[in-house]
Each structure stands twice: as structure tokens, then as C-alpha cells.
Amino acid sequence: MSKLKKHVEDVPYSTLLFEAIVGLPPLPRLVSYEDDYDEVIRSVTVDSAEDGFELVVSGESRNLNLLVFEQPTRALVRHFLLTWLLDSAPASVVSYFYGLRSLSASKLTELVLADPIALRSKWAQIANGHSRETLLAIKVFLGYMCDLELGAWASRFRGLVRGLQVPRRDLYAVVRSGDCFLEIEEEAALVRWIDQEAAKLGRLSQDELRVASLVVCSYQFGMRPKQLGILRKRDCEVRVNKEDGLRSVYLTFRTLKQQDLQASRLPLLRRVKREWAPLVAATFDLLGHEPSSAFFFGFETRSALSGALIKQLDQILPGNGRDAYSLRHSMVQRMVDAGASQEEVAAALGHTHLKTGLVYFRASANQAELVNKALGLSDTYQMVAKIAADQFISEEDLSRLKGEQQIAGVPHGIPIAGIGGCMTGQPSCPYNPVTACYGCPKFMPVRDVALHEQVLKDFRSVVNDFKVAGAGDQESPAYLQLRRTIAEVKGVINQLEGQDDQ
């Protein structure tokens, strides 16, 4: 049993604490760390950090004022923070400082002098009323006590500390609820704004150009604010296409938030959309003779970049409170809704674990259900749903559809229009209009037998042309597709005539 344990009932807390810190291992004269935002190695002089010290996190200075702790607790907290700074990111050390700072002097002293078994039994009582940040800081602090075997804490209690329950934080709660996803109207407004900025490229100021490029990269690639912020001049490559003289832009982002340090250094290569590449290329041109380490978007802190992006998004989508994470979540959800695999989602997000992105696949089904319910309130959707159920539409129904949903084409040189509508629209279909429509489950034929009979007559004349040209042509893909289409047109006519007989 330690000396501290034997005298815990008789000696004042302050004396016990002094005894606890007497045997602390010495720290190096300088404690160095790197803030990966500004890529500068910084250091804290231990001898001058008695009352506090300053850390730089994501380009911003954070003052850790240790005077908020009373002696001798202050000396212990100081040693704890500087010890962690030797091997951890400065952001974690700042978080631990604020977590412990929220505890009263007496509470912190009780933790140092507590019996581990007794503390575990009343952990629920201790946890009540404290934030998750504070509880995590307490757990790390107690683990540090175990490692140094201070007071009653010893290495054998490491497992006990790890088992202390801390409320889980659902990082994807907004994904499950769907609140983070851009609405269709928001996406349309955002894309329209980017297109407009690209159209007036020569009239944009330097600040406007940088922010427009920032919006492009945030929307298209879904990168976190820090990933956007630490993008450097050297991470951008502009290539001129020999065919048309246009410029293509490739950006290399860094993977972040990985437990594996090597995984955190993996590059994420992305190509900017062709229509928006001029904006990003022009931003690259602004850097001119700047060193390769210059910030691409020109923001020296993560918070400054994040603030500029939020301000611009609020102007484009007023009152919606969108930020970089809204664009990130929406980008992934678009991929999932379009049929992307788990591997593709992980690659897009820079995740090393496939299961991390599963929440988006679950949200996709929920999103579809919500959309269907919302669309059910729309007169337009009800009409399309009715058309789909009835299969055939009237000329009046056809006239109400959007232009892109009204089928028209010139197959084999024959102009054909007004035969029906498409549920998704011709621009979204990879197949030839008219010839591929008959037999397609998305095709909504007009309820006009004479019109379809004319189409059948026109297509039969083309078949005769194939025969006249030679039997060999009858094996061509175009001929075979035409024969299939004729069969489908016959099916439509038969169905319509069958309805008329009823």
C-alpha cells in the first residue's frame, strides 16, 4: 500500500497532492508539436509554462491559462497536458484542458485521491451533470494517473478506466433525420449560382473568385473545412487539353481523422467538373509567384475558411443554415441514391472502413420514403402516378408533362412526335428515342391507335428497305432493334384495341 493510501485519512488534501506529484517524471526542456494546418513545428518551453502556455490549432492561437487551477493541482494538470502534447495532436490537448477546467478544484482533487474501485461504483453519479467533453478528459486524465501510478491509481486499473461509460455521441444523427441534406430546390439554386459565377468569370474580384472556387470544391467533393483549408498551391495541377485548348484541374486533398497515421497521409485525387474548372484554374492563377506551400484559397485559419463558406451559402440559400458538412452529407447521399457501392462511398469520403458509410445507405431508403410521401401531395406527381397506373395517357395529359418528358425523335430519318411521355425524361435516358421507348416500363403511350398504327407503318417501310438492301443487313443491331420495336408497337396497338372492345 502506498504512503499516500496509508495517510489519506489523516493528512490534508494539499499535502497528499504534493506527495502525489513529487515523483512525476521530468519533462524535456522543449515540448514540440506540429499543427498540420500551417505545417510549422512549434514548441512549448516547459520552464516558462508554469502558469500556462499557448498552442496553435488549425492556424489559431489557443491560450491554456493554468491559473484557473489551484496549486498543487495546477502542477499535476500542467504535467498531464504537456505529457499528452508529446504524442498527441494539439487539438486534443486543448479539449482536455477545457474538459478539466469545468471541474471545481475540490472535484479534481477527489479524482486524484479517489480509490479506483470506489470511483467506479459511483461513476454514474459523477458523470451526471458533466458534458461529454469533460467526461472524456477525466477518463484520459485517470489513465495518465494509472500509467504513472500516482496515489492509489496503478497500471492494473487501466481496464477499469477504459470501462467507465461516457454518453455516446451520434455523429450521424443529422443523416438519420435527413436534416443535413440539401433539398432539390437548394441544389438547383446552388448549381445555378456556380454556373452564373463561371459565366462571369472575368468580372469576379479575387475574393469572389476564391469563394466561388471554395463553394465548387465543397459541393462537388464534400471535403471537410480543414481539408479545404490545408489545400496548397502544390496540390493543384492544371492541364491544357490539346484537342480543345480547355484546362482541366486536378486537386489532391489529404485524408483526415484516421486512427492510422499512415492512412491520414493518403492522397485524395479529384478532378474538377469540366464546366466549373475555369473558376478553380483562375484561382490557381491568382497564386502566381507564391511559394508552393501557399494556401490555395488564401485562408490562414480553418475557422476563417469555414466562416466565409457559411456566409456565401447563406447568401445563396438564405435562412437554411447550410455549411460544409451539409454539402458533404448531400454529396454522399447523391452517390448512394444513384447506386454507388460501399467501396465507392468510402473512397469518396476518404474512409478506411467500409461500415462508416453504411448510415447513408440506411438513410437512402428513409429518404426515398419521405420523398414519396412529399410527392404524394403534389398535383403533378399525382397525375404522373395516375398515368403510370393506367399506363396510357391522353393528349391533354401529354401536354401537361415537361418538354423533356414528351418523346420525340427522328429514327431512321422518320420524324416522330406525340406518341407519349417518359416518366424520367429523354435527357436521362441513354437509349435512342422512340425506337427504345416502346416496351420500356417508363414509356406512357398516348391513347391514340391511329398514331401508333402510323408509327408501325413507317417502321415497316424501313424493314422493307433493309430487305431490299440485302439479307446480310437483317442481322445488323439496328435491324434487330427495329424488329423488336415493331413487335412492341403491335403490343401497344393490341392493348388499346382491347380496351376499346371492353
VENLIN-V153489 format. One line per field, one symbol per residue. phi: phi as a letter, one per 20 degrees, with the letter a starting at -180 (. if undefined). psi: psi as a letter, one per 40 degrees, with the letter a starting at -180 (. if undefined). A space follows every 10 residues. Layout:
phi=???
psi=???
This chain:
phi=.fgfffdfed dgggfffgff efefffeffc debceffelc edbdeffedf dqbdcdclnd eceeefffde feggfffgff ffffffcdfg ffffffffff ffefgfffff ffefegffff fdffffffnd ffffffffff fffffffele mefbgfegff ffeffcgfde fdfffffnfe effgffffff fffffffffd gfdeffffff fffffgffff dmffgffffe fdgfedcdde fffdmfddcd cdedfcldfe gfffeffdec dfggfdggff ffffffflef ffefffenee cfffffffff ffffffcgne mebfffffff fffffffeof efffffffem eedfffefgf ffffffffff ffffffeeff ffffffgffe mecefffffe ffgfeefbac flndfcbmer cdfdoffede effmfeffnf feedffebff ffffffffff ffgffffffq fgffefgfff fffffgfffg ffffffffff ff
psi=hiddddeded iidddddddd edehiiiidh hiihhedefh hiihhddefd eiihihhfei hhhgheeeii iedddddddd ddddddeiid dddddddddd deiidddddd ddeihddddd dfdddddhei iddddddddd dddddddefh behideeddd ddehhhhihg efdddddede hhiddddddd dddddddddf deeiiddddd dddddddddd efiiddddde hideehhhih hddeeihihh ihihhifhdh dddeehighi hihddedddd dddddddbei ideihdeehe iddddddddd ddddddghee fiaddddddd dddddddeei idddddddef iehdededdd dddddddddd ddddddehdd ddddddddde diiiddddde iideehhiig hfehhhieea ihddiddehe ihicdedheh eehgiiggdd dddddddddd dddddddddi ddeeeidddd dddddddddd dddddddddd e.
